[in-house]
Structures are given as structure tokens and as C-alpha cells.
Amino acid sequence: MRRAGRRGLSSAAYGIVVLALAACGSSPAGSAPTATSHTVTVLAAASLTESFNRLTADFQATHPGITVAASYGSSATLVQQVNQGAPAQVIALAGEAAAEPLDTSLVKKSSIFASNVLEIAVPPDNPGGVHDINDLGRAGLKVVLCAETVPCGKAANATFKKARVVPSVVSREVDVKATLAKVKLGEADAAVVYHSDVVAADGAVKGVPIRDPFNTSLRYPIITLADDAATAEFVTYVLSAEGLATLQSFGLGAP
């Protein structure tokens, strides 16, 4: 990249630039310096929506001058966006496998901060009579899963393979929240989502546990993509006892 200098600027323009820089670098006598505001952009898996909304609110309340801008989506999509140059300082993913396609040259640090398991979500009155994973293979039952390219879809496939069940799938959705929405709207008898999504639904759906021999667990990494102080403070907060307690209150497991 060519270094910018005085060449190409008129004398008058150069003088304005110098004066502006001088003004930015000093404060009037007797006044305090203006506090610097920082924004930390966070991309997080859809299953972290509710827990990270609370985390960011709590963090901002105790860290004036730092704003956390969080957005959510499928982990596969978020990784693709970062690889293509999307501006982000932090990315939090559903499962370590989701991080494998991430360009390692962008990674400053990575830590496991939570875990999760799958759970069957059904409407509160459970009209399909779903009580076990084997029921999801019953003809006529409307089952919705995540797309096979995203972590919750891959994990569901692994679980059905272990249980030797062929589910009665009517659709596959872009991420776990879209999958859960089908049950909330009464458009499906059951969906395979994460335990944390059932907890976060706060009674809008009922959870049916998947037995341990068949269930699939995921370890969630939080990956730092920048080395500025504000980003480090946010990641430190997520990994703190307070941050982990918040995550676990939304149904996520210990790291």
C-alpha cells in the first residue's frame, strides 16, 4: 500500500489536515479528555441469541464506553461471512466442527465457553404423542430439522444414525431458531433443536429429552478475531464466572 503524504495535497488542504490532527490530539486547558467509545462486533450462533443478548446488556452496563453489536445466524454462514471479510471482532459458534472452515490466519485466540445437547421440541399439548426419539420415525408425524449444512442439522443426523431411526422429515430450516419456529407456529409436531433453545422458549414449547446413548453434544468455541482491549474485555467477561452463570441460566452446559 502506498504511503500517503503531503504530495497530492494543496498547501491550504495540507494545512487544514495538520490543524485537524493537532486538534484531535489535544484538549482545552483545564478540561478532561473525551472518553473514547469502542464497538465490539460479535457474530454468534443462533442458539446463543437469548443468552448473548443478556450477556451483552450486562457487560455494557458495567463497561461504559464499550458497545457490543451482536448479530446471529447459522454457524456455517457466520464462518463464511468472516472468511469473506465481514468486519467482526468475535465469533461464537455452535460446536468445534463449525470452526474448522474458518481461516486460521484470522484467529487471535480461541476458548471453549459452553456446551449443549440436542432435545426434541414439541407443542405444549404434544398432539403428536412424541415421548422418545423412536417416535420421530412414525409415519404421518411432521418432523422439522435444521439444514444438513449447519451444526444442529449435522448433530441431528448423527443422533438419528446412532438411534437407527429414519425421521419423518417434512422440512429442513436455515438455522435452529427457524426450526423451532415451526413448532411454535403449530406447523410441525416435533423438531430437533438444542436444549438451550427449549429453555429459552420459556414454555412456548415442551422439551422431550433424547437418551444419552443417542444424544449428540457440542462444545462451543468463542474465537477472538482482533487484539484490541475492548474485545479482550468482552471475551474475558464471557469466560468469567458471572458470564458462564448467565449462559447456564439459559440452558447451556459448562465448558
N, C-alpha and C positions, 0 to 999 in steps of 0.2 A: 504494500500500500504506500502511495506517495505521501510524504510528509507535507502538511500544509504550512505555509509561511507567509511572509509579507508579500512575496511575489504574486501578482494577480489581483491585489487589492489596491485601490487608490489611496493616496496619503490620508484623505479625510476618513475613508472607511476604516483604514488601519487604526487611526486614532480613536475612533468610536469603539472598536473591539478592545483596545488596550484599556480604555476608561471603563468599559463594562466589566472586564475581568478584574480590574482593580476594585470596583465597587462590590463585586461578589466576594472578594477576599477580605473585606474589612467591615467593621461595624462602627456606627457612630459612637463617639466618646461617651462613656457612661451608660451605654445600653448593653443588654445581654445579647449574645449571638442567637440568631433564629434557629430553633430546633429543626434538625433535618428529618424529613419524612421518608420512610422506606416502604416499598411494596414488595411482598414476597408472593410470587405467583406459584400456586400449588395445583398440580393435576392429580386427582385421586380417583381410585376405582369407585364405581357407582355404589358398591356395597358399603362404602365409607361415608356416604352423604350425610346422614344424620349425626354420626359421631364426630366427623370433621367440622361440621357446622358448629357444633358445641365447642370443640377444641379451639377453633379459630376465634370464636367470640370470647372465650375465657382468656385466651392468650392476648388478644388485643386490649382487653380490659386492664391487664397488668403490664402491658408493654406500649405505653403511649409513643406515638411516632412511627409505629410499625403497623402497616395494614396487610392483612393476608387475603389475597384474592384467590379463592378456591373454585375450581370447576371439576365436574365429574363426568365419567363415561366408562366405557369398557376398557379394561387394561390394555388390550391389544391395540385399540385405537389411540389411546394416550401415548403408548410407546412409539407408534408410527408417527404421531404428531411431533414428538420430541426429536426423533431421528430426522425429520424433515425441517427442523429448525424452529419449531414453535417455542416462543420465549417462556421458559419456566425455570424456577429455581429448585423446585422439589417435585418429585413424582412418587406417589404411594400406590402400590399395586396389589392386586389380589393373587397372591401366590408367587413363589420364586421363579417358576417356569415362565411367567408372564414377562419377567425382566430379561430373559435370555436374548431376545432380539434387540435389546437396547444397545446403542452404540457405546461401547465401553470407554471410548475416549472422552465422553461427556460426563462420566461418573466421577464425582469427587469422593463420595463416601456412601456406604450402604449399610443399613442395620435392619434386623427383623424387629418389628414393633407389635405384632399381633398375630393371632391365628384364627381360623374359622373352620366350621364344618358345614356340610350340607344338611338341609332339612326340607321336608315336604310341607308346602303351604297349601291349605285348603280353605274354603269359605268357612265362616264361624259355625254354620249349621252342618257342614260336611255332607252335602247332598249326594256325593259320590260314594260315601261309605269307605273312605280311604283310611286304613289303620296301619298299613305296613307297605314297604316298598313293593312287595309282590302284587299288591292291588293295582299298581300303576300299569300292569300288563293286561288288565282286564279289558276285553273288547267293549267298545262303546264309551269308555271313560275318556274325557277330554283332558289330556296332559300337555302342559306347555313347558318347554325347556329353553335355556339360553342357547344362542347360536354356538355351533361346534368350534368356532374360531376363538371364542372368549373363555376365560378361566372357568366360569361357572358351568358352561356347556361341556368343556373337557372333563371337569370333575364329575359331572353327572354321568357322562358316558362311561367313565371308569367305574363309578358305583354300580351302574346297571350291569356292566360286564362282570363285576365280582358277584353280584346277586343273581346273575343269569336270568335277567328279566328283560324282555323287549317291551319298552313302554309304548302306550297308545298315544303317540305324539300327534297333536293337531297343528302346532306351530312352534317355531323357534324364534326367539326375540333377540334384539341387538345387545341387551345387557340385562343384569339381574333385576333392575327396577322395572323395566318394561315387561319382564317375565312375570314378576309379582303382580303387576297392574292387571294382568289378565284375570287373575283370581279375584282381586279386589272388585273388579267390574262385573264379576259373575260370568265371564266368558270362558272360564276353564274350571274343571273340577279339582285340578291339582297342578302345582308347579314345583319344580325342584330349585330351591334357592339356597341362600346361606342362613344359618341360624340367626345371625345378626339382623338379617332383613325381616325375619318373623318378629323378633323383639322390637325392632324399630317401627313395625306396622302398628304396634300399640292396640292390638285387639281387632284390627280390621281383617286379619286372617288368623287361622288356627294352625299351630305347628304340629306336625307328626314326625317324631324323631326317626332317624334311619339307624338301624342297628350297627354297632361298631364294626363287626366283620365286613360290612359292606360300605360303610361311610368313607368319604374321602376328606382329608383335612388339608388345609393350605396355610403356609406361613407367609405373612405379609411383609414385604420389604419397603422401607422408606429410603429413597435414594436422593442424595444431595447433588444438585447439578451446578451449584455456584458456591463460591467460597467467601461471600460477604458475611459480615457479622449478624445482620438481621436474619438471614437464612439459617445460620448456625443456631441462633437463639430459638427460632421456631422448632427446628428439629430436636434440639435439646429438650424443649418443653414437651413435645410429643412423647419422647422416651422417658420423661420424668415419672415419678410415682403418681403425681397428680394427673398427668396426661394418660398414663396407662389405666388408671382407675376410671377415667371418663370413657375411654374406649371400651373397657369391660362392662361398664354400665349399659352399653348399647349392644351387648351380646357377643362381642368379640372375645376371643380367648387370650390367655397370656402368651407372650412371645415364645 
